[in-house]
Amino acid sequence: MGIRTRTHSATEIATNTMHLSDILTRSAAAFPQRTAAICSGESLTFAQWWQRSSALAERLRELDLPAHSHVALLFENSIDYLVSFFAVFQAGLVAVPMDTSLAPEKINYIVKDSEAVVLFVQGRFRRHLSQIVEGNDALRFLFSDKPLDKVVDSIPSQTIGEIIEGAESRPLPGPVDDSVFADDGKHELAAIFYTSGSTGVSKGVMLSHRNLVSNTLATVEYLRLTGDDSIMVILPFYYIYGNSLLLTHVACGGTLVIDNRFMYPEVVLDAMEEHRVTGFSGVPSHFMLLLHNSSFTKRKLSGLRYFTQAGGAMAPEVTRQIIDAFGHKELFIMYGQTEAAPRVTWLPPDRLVEKLGSIGIEVPGVTVEILDESGNEVAVDQTGELVVSGPNVMMGYFKQPEETAQVLKNGKLYTGDLARRDSEGFYFITGRRREIIKSGGNRVSAKEVEERILEHEKVAEVAVFGVPDNVLGEAIKAVVVTKNSDVLAEKDIQTHCQKTLAVHKIPRFVSFVDSLPKLQSGKVNKLLLKEQHAGGAL
């Protein structure tokens, strides 16, 4: 069996009693004048946040919506997003954060699929609004940061600013006693997070208050977050990793420093130094961009205490580069899924070098098993599917019972990730079922090939996948981005792979590109990449 991390009192409280709105209420009562968020020159205290969200929640209640109605949020990271997000929970409704990078027709699909009755929409989407709401007959009201008059005559609208004007005169909540939180509704649906769609049609992941609060407080615990912490937020809040940053810093009374300009990494690094943030969180591509296309390694970042990385496996070579540059700071390698709210494991920084490549141990309150195809736990160092159980496991996929049944079995989440556990209970991802390439009768992990190619001194990024092949069924293809526009040939990559990989794992095709297509979350969009390179050597 794996390590069973002790469930601590904070997590017990969350599991048994709290709702998401309670997190903000507690922080507003405990430290009302502390800065909760900074974005585009504007700051927000916890008192202001609670007061504005309360005013907006009151307006939502005035709409006389059915209990637990769904409210879609189409806002980039901003103060308005934060206020609207918690207003939804304070009003007893369900939040549906939406990917702002999607095309209007895909946004329209999510609004319709989620059965949203209210839409919070940023003014920048005004010219697409008619297309977004078309056919969404359930929509009853629109809220925006700017007037929407004459855009959609059939749906009434109001600005957030108009509603929250004067909100700061509202009396603040008094001291909060955790013991009096009501147990009713802890299993109620809190939010629906739609998957990015990088592997197909988006699915709505249903997460309860219990899912999100328990995982939030468990993450606060292992990251040792306090009110003195602040986080540079470059991840979108509609993305579950970004949402985790939001919730953990509300829970601990810390500060969110929001910057949506990561395409200009020096600007973000300047902001990190200006605000002396204590934390930075990113997916692997963020760290690779910082390492190879910025002054990141030359910066002191004196206020920074730690980095966190999740959102896909980071190659050990990239981890080594961060350690070499910032060995005096903590790096937390983490693993999770949207379906797990999201965090499943974390690697203690003091074991990072010793356990390089590991995703670590379970977060508090979560249990991990490695099971074979018959559902039996495998032996130490044997590969099986990583299966999760605990209060963080999702309720299911919205309106998709068959898809839900494929991944939720007896209350356990079957992640689809292949992994092994060592003798000390540390987990290692060995591949993903859907990213196993079946080439000539051999099963090849795309992750393993990517890690080997990234060890080449001139490679900055790589994505590996299978392409159709008449002889092999699937042939291995690598799409490579070089450092500093260095010139490499297909043979250079293949020769490099021959040093460490079996013959059947060496890419048959190698293409070179200036950049890999990314989702707004920073993850590589492999679905698009496969479409672009379906022709093998093309």
N, C-alpha and C positions, 0 to 999 in steps of 0.2 A: 504494500500500500504506500501511497505518497505521503508527504508531510502533511499533517493536519494542523493548520495554524489555529491557535486559540482564538475564539470569538470574544472580542472585548466588549466592555459595557457600552461604548458609543454605538457599535454595530448592533448590539442587542436592542438598544433604544430604537434605532432606526427600523429594525426588522419588526418590532412589535407595535410601534405606535405612530411614528411620524409621517407627515405628508410633506411634499416638496415645499409648500408655502410656509411650513413651520421653520424651515432653514433660514429664510430671509427674515421672518418675524423674530427669531432668536437673535440674529446679528444686529438687527435694527434696535432691539431692546438693550443689547449688551454694550454696543459701541456706536451709537447713532451718528456721531460726527466724524467717524473714521472714513477715509476715502475708499469707496468700494470699487470704482471704475474710473478710468481715464481714457478718453477717446477723442481724437481730432481737436485737442485743446480744451475739451469740456470734461469736467469732473463730476462725479456723483457720489454723495455720501450714502451710507446705509439708511439713514433716516429719510433722505430724499427718495431713494429707491423704493422703500416700503410705502411711503406716502403717495408717490405717483402711481405705483402699481395698484394700491388700494383704491384710488380714485378711478382708475381705468377699470378695475374689477367691478366697481359699483355700476359703472356705465354698462358693462356687459350684462350684469344681472338685470338691469332695466329693460334689456331686450327680451326678457322672459323666454329664454331659450330652454329647450328640454334639458333635463339633467344630463351632465356628462357629454354635452354636444362637443363637436370637434371644431377647433379654431386653427386655421392655417396661418403660418407666419412666413412671409416672403420679404425678409429684411436682411441686408448685409449686417455684419457685426457692428453694433452701434448702441448708444444709450437707449434709443427707442426700442431696440430689440430686447434689451434686458428688462425694461419696464413692462413691455407687452408680454413677454414670456411668463413672468411671475404673476401678472394680472390674470392670466388664463387660469392658473392654479388657485389663486385667491377667489376666483369666481366659481370654482368647482367644475371647471371645464377641462377639456383634453387638448393639449398642444400638438400641432403637426408642423414642426420646423421643415422648411423646404429649401432645396438646393438652388441658390440664386444664379448659378451658372447654367442651368438648364435652358433649353429652347422653350419658347412660349407654349408650344403644343405639349411638351412633356410636363410643364408646370400645370397646364390645364388638366392633364391626365391625373396628376397627384391630387389636385383640389377635388376632382370628381371622385376618384377612387377612395379618398379618405372621408368622403361625405361631409366635408367641412361646411358649416353654416355661416361662419364669419371668416373674413380674410383680412389680415393685417398686411398691407402692401406698401412698399417703399415707393416714393414718388418717381424714382428713376424707371420704374416699370410702367409708367403711365401710358406710353405709346403702345404697349403690348397688352394693356389691361382688357380690352374688348376680346382679344383672342384667349386670354387666360380664363375669363369667366364664361366664355361661350359654352352653352349646353350645361352649365353647372346650376341647375334649377334650385338646388338646395340652399345656395348662398342667399343670406338675408341681409347682410350688412358688411360694409367695408370701412376699415380704419386705415389712415395713412399719415405720413409726416407732412404731406402737402395736400391742398384742396384737390379733390377729384371731380369737381363739378363738370357736368356735361360729357364726362368720359363714358360712364355707364349709367344712363338715365334710369334703368330698371332697378338698380340696387342703391339704396340710400348709403351715404358715406359721411364721415366726420373725421376731423384731424385729431391726432393724439394731443397736440399742444392745447387745443381748445378744451379738452376734457381734463387735463392735468393742471390747468391754470389755477393757481391758488391752492394746490394740493398740499403744499408745505405748511399750511396752517392746521392740518389734521393732527390730532393728538397721537403721539407715538404709543406703541404697545408697552406695557409694563414688563418687569422681569418675568422671564418665562421659566416655568417649572416643568422639566421634562416628564415628570411623573404624572402630569395631568393630561398629557396628549391623549386624544381619543383613539381607541383601537379601531373604530368603525372605518371601513373603507381603505385600510392599508393595502389591500389587494386590488383596489380600483385602478383602472387604466388611467395613466397620467399623461403619456405622450406616445405618439406614433412617429418613429424615425424611419424614413424611407432609405433603403440601401442605395448606394451610389449608382448602381446599375452597370458597374464595370464588367460584370459577367452575365448580363442579360437584363430582363425586365425588372424594374425596381419592385421591391416588396416592402410593405409597411410592417416594421417591427414594433409590436405592442409591448410597452414597458410600463409596469405599475409603479405607484409611489414606493412600494416596498423594494422593487428592483433598483430604482435609481437612488433612493436615500441610503440603502444599505451599502451599495457599492461606493457611493460618494464618501461616506464616513470611513469605510475601510481604506480607501485611497488616501484620505487625509491622514490616517493613522500611519501607514507605512512610509509615506513621504515626509512625515513629521511636520506637517504644515501648521503654522500659527498665524496670528494676526499680523506678525511682522513680515510675512511673505507676500511677494507680488510676482505675477506671472506675465511674461510677454505673450500676448495672444495673437498668433498669426493664423491659427486654425479656425475655420468657420464654425459658428455655434450650431448650425444644422447638422454638422458632422459629430458623431457621438464622442469622439476624442475631444473636440472643442467644447462640447457640452459638458464633459467631465471637468474641464478646466473651470468653466463657469460655476458649476455646482460646488466643487471642492473649495473654491476661494470664497464663495458666499458662506459656506459652512464654517470655515476657519476664521472668517473675518479679515481675510486678506484683500489684496487689490488686483484687479484685472487691468492691465495696461494693453489696450486694444490698438493694433496697427494693421491695416488692410493693405499695406504696400510692400509685401515681401518680394515682389518682382524687382524692387530696388533694395537689395539686402543691406547696403551701407546705411540707408535711412533707418532701417529697423535696428541695426546694430547701434547707431547713434542714439536711438530712443532707449535702447536697453541700458546704455551708459548714463543717459540723462536721468532716467527714473530709477537707476540702480536696482533693477529688477533682480529678484533672488532666484527666479526660475525661467527656463526656456523649454518649450515642448514642441516637438516636430516629428514628422514622418521621415523615413530614410532619405527621400529626395531633398528635403529641406537641409539636412546635414551635409549631403554631398554638394549641394549648391554653395552652401556657406564655406565648405572646405576648399572648393576649387574655383570659386568665382567671387570671392570677397576677401576682406582683410580680417576675417573671423579669427584666424589663428594668431594674428599679431595684436589682437585686442586683449587688454587686461581683464575687462568685465569684472571689476573689483567687487561689485555688489552681488554677483551671481554665486549662488550656493550649489545649484544642481541643474542638470538637464534631464528631461524624460524623453524617451523614444518609444513609439508604438506605431500602429497603422501599417504593419507589414514587417517582415524580417529585415533587419539591417545586417549586411554582410560583416563578418568579423573584421575584415580589413578596414572598413569604415570606422568601426568601433575603436580599433587600434589607433587610427589617426586622431580621433577625438581624445583618447587617453594621452597620446603623446603631446598634444597641444594643451590639454586642460586636466592633467592628471591630479591636480590639487582640488578639483571640483568633482562632485558626485554625478555619476551618470546612471540613471535608472532605466534599464531595458525592461519593457513591459509588453504583455501580450493580452489581447482581448478580442471581442467581437461586439458588434452592435447588439446582437442577440443576448449578450451577457452583461449589458448595461454600463460599461463595456469591459471592465477589467477582470482578468482571470488570474494572471500571474505577474510577479515582479522579481527582478534579480537584484538582491542587495548589492550596493556598489562595492562593498568590501570583498565581495566574491567575484567581481566582474572579470578580473584578469584570469583567475583560476578557472572560472566557468565560462570562458569566452565562447559565445555562440549559443548559450543557454537563455531560455526565457524565464528562468528562475523558479520560484516556489509559489504556492497559492496565496492570494490575498486573503486577509482575515475573513472568515465566514464562508469561504468557497472551497469546494472539494473537487479535485481533478483525478480522473482515472484514465489509464491507457488500456483500451479494450480491443480484443480481436474481433473478427467478423461474427463470432458466435456470442459476443457480449461478455466474454471472460477477460479478466485482467491479465495482461501479459507479464512476463518476467522482466526483471531489471535489464535495461539496455536492449530490450526487444521493441520493435516498432508496432504500433497499433494506432487506433483513432483516439484523439484527445476528446474526452467527454467531461462535461462540467455539470455540477449540481450545486444548489445553494439558493439563497434569497435573491440573487442577481439574475437568475435565468428568466428570460422573457415569457410573456403570457402566450405568445404565438404570433403568426403572421396574420395581419388584418384581412379577413374574408378569404383566406387561403388555407382551408383545413388540410388539404392534401399535402401542400408544401410544409405545413406545420408538423404533420405526422411523420414526415421524413426525417426531421431533425430533433423533435421532442419525443422522447420515449421514456415512459415511467418517470416523468419529471426531470429527466436529464437532457442536456443539450449536447447533441452529437455535432461537433464543430466542423467535421470534414477535413480537419488538419491531421496529418500523420506526425507522430511524435514518439519519443522514447523517454524513459526516466532513469537516471543513474542511481547508484547505490546510496547516495545522500538525499535523494528525493528532488533533485533538480531536473527540470524538463527541457528537452531539446526538440524543436520542430524539425522534422526531416523532409517535409513536403506537404503539398495540399492535394487532396484527391483529384480535384478538377484541374490541377496543374501538373499532374503526372503525365509525361509524354510516353506513349506506347510506340516504341520505335523498333521494328524488326523483331518483335517478340520480347523486347526488353522494356522494363519500366524505369524511366529516368525522371528524377526530380529536377524541375526547372530551377528551383532554389539552389540546389547543389552546384549546377553548372554556372549560374549567375555568380555565386560566391567565388568560384575558381577564377572566372574571367576578371572579376573586380580586383584580384590580386595582381593583375598586370599593371605595371607602374604608369602606363599611359592611358588607362581606362578610367573614365569618370562615372559613367552609368551604363547599365546594360539591362536588357529584358530578354528572357529566353522563353520560347514556346514552341509548340509543334505546328508544322504545316503539312498539308496533305502530300502524300508521296505514293506513287503507284507500286513501288517495290516494298518499302518499309511500313506502309500504312501511314505513319507520321515520321517526318524528318525533323531534326532539331535545328532551330534557327535562332541566332543571336542578333539582336539589334544593339549596336554599340555607339556610345557617345565618348569621344576621346577628350583628354585634358588639353586645354590650351590649343585646341584645333590641331593637335599632333596627327600626323599621318600614319595610319596603320593599314595593313592589307588583311584580307580574309585569312591568308596563310599564317600571318603573325598570331592571330587569335587561336587558330587551330593548333599550331605548334606549342603555344603556351599551355593549352589544355592537355596536350599529350603528356605533359610532365606529371600531372596529378590525377587525370581522369582515365577511366577505362575507355577503350576505343569506341564502344557503342554510345558513350556519353559526349563525344566530341561533336560540336555543331557542324552539320553538313553545310549550312549556309550562314554567312555573316554579312550583315549590312551595316553601313556607317551613316549616322544621321547627326544633325546639329543639336537636336534635343528630342527627348521622348515626350509623347503627349501625356498631359497630366490632367487629372480631375482637380477641381478647385481645392479639395482637401490636401493635394500634393501627391496623392498616390498615382502611380503610373497607370494609364488607361490601357490595359492589355487588350480589352475587347476591340478598341479602335486600332491598336497596333497590329493585331492579327488581321483585321480587315485590310489595313494598308499594305501588309506584307504577306498576304495569303498565297502569293505566287512563288514562295520559296526564295529563289535567288534574286527576285526583283528588288 
